């Protein structure tokens, strides 16, 4: 199956336009990046976040509450123009 998948990928790449090809190349580069970009601090904070959500029943803080701490409300941020 891996050879089939590789061949299929090659066939699909051949059909892409220049902009699409550039996007795919960028995606592949990101996928192949070295793990060094994720630090121990990143992992620690990720696990802290998971623990926080577990302690709060898997729910975050409502946006209205966050904005309220700054004296704001959702209406202060109109969508679209």
Rosetta blueprint (number, residue, H / E / L):
1 X L
2 X H
3 X H
4 X H
5 X H
6 X H
7 X H
8 X H
9 X H
10 X H
11 X H
12 X H
13 X H
14 X H
15 X L
16 X L
17 X L
18 X H
19 X H
20 X H
21 X H
22 X H
23 X H
24 X H
25 X H
26 X H
27 X H
28 X H
29 X H
30 X H
31 X H
32 X H
33 X L
34 X L
35 X H
36 X H
37 X H
38 X L
39 X L
40 X H
41 X H
42 X H
43 X H
44 X H
45 X H
46 X H
47 X H
48 X H
49 X H
50 X H
51 X H
52 X H
53 X H
54 X H
55 X H
56 X L
57 X L
58 X L
59 X L
60 X L
61 X L
62 X L
63 X H
64 X H
65 X H
66 X H
67 X H
68 X H
69 X L
70 X L
71 X L
72 X L
73 X L
74 X H
75 X H
76 X H
77 X L
78 X L
79 X L
80 X L
81 X L
